[in-house]
Every structure is written in C-alpha cells, then in structure tokens.
Amino acid sequence: MKFEKHIYSLEETEQLALNLAERLEAQYTVTLEGDLGAGKTTFTQALAKGLGIKRTVNSPTFTIMKQYEGRLPLNHLDVYRLADSDEDLGWDEIFYGDAATVVEWAHLIEEDLPEERLAITIKRIAEQERLFILEPIGTRYIELCEELMK
C-alpha cells in the first residue's frame, strides 16, 4: 500500500511535515529517499519545527547523526557515508529509545532499520513540484498515513 501526494511549493512541503510531526511518537521511524536536492533535509527541517525544535537543523552528512530536543526528541541521520560500511552505531538505542528518528538515504542501512516504519520517497518533478510517495510498513504507519491524507 502506498499513498501519493503532489506538492507544488515549499509551503505545502512544510505543511505535510508539520502534520506528520503532530502525529509522531517515540520510536517512530521515518525514512527519506530521493535524489540530491529533492527536499529530504527541507522536509526534516519542517518536521523538526513541528516538534518545537528551536535549533537550526541541517544535514548531518559528516557526523552521521544529530539529535535535537523538542516536544519529542528527534534523531536525524544521514547515512550516505555508510554505503560500504558494516558499522553498528547502536541502532537499537537509536530506533527504540525515547526519540523519533528520520533517516536520509535509508536504503544504505536497510538491514539495520526497524521492521515497521514510514518510508517516504521524494521525487523532483519540476523546480517547485515534488511527488511524495509514502509507504507505510506496519499497522500504526498505515493509520498514520490515512490520517495524513485526509
């Protein structure tokens, strides 16, 4: 089951992320896929804003993970540099702790991801247009998507 949403502006991207942030709880995992410049970090920044995070959120490309405090703590991972690594960063603590987690380039650590998660693919259609494909994996994520798409 997949849900698709066309987005035509940064404001619409932000609104989708804010709506998702309202529904996130500890141990929720959201994975983000998309080409460079598709909007993965922009989406994460809006998600963080929706969680009440005041710090500047940027891609943790060189540190792999950044943690932010808000209504709900947020782990933000960019695993692009782990492409050919077998490194265990303490996945259980990251995914099953008291935070929600966003993982950019998640396919690179597929075997380490939680079995249940919300997989989001962002496709760049035009300068401002994106296609968001939400694939819920697990019952709570199906319900989450149904709420988001109302």
Secondary structure, DSSP 8 states (H G I E B T S, - for coil): --EEEEE-SHHHHHHHHHHHHHH--TT-EEEEE--TTSSHHHHHHHHHHHTT--S-----TTTSEEEE-SSS-EEEEE-GGGTT------HHHHHSSSSEEEEETGGGGGGGS-SSEEEEEEEE-SSS-EEEEEEEESHHHHHHHHHHT-
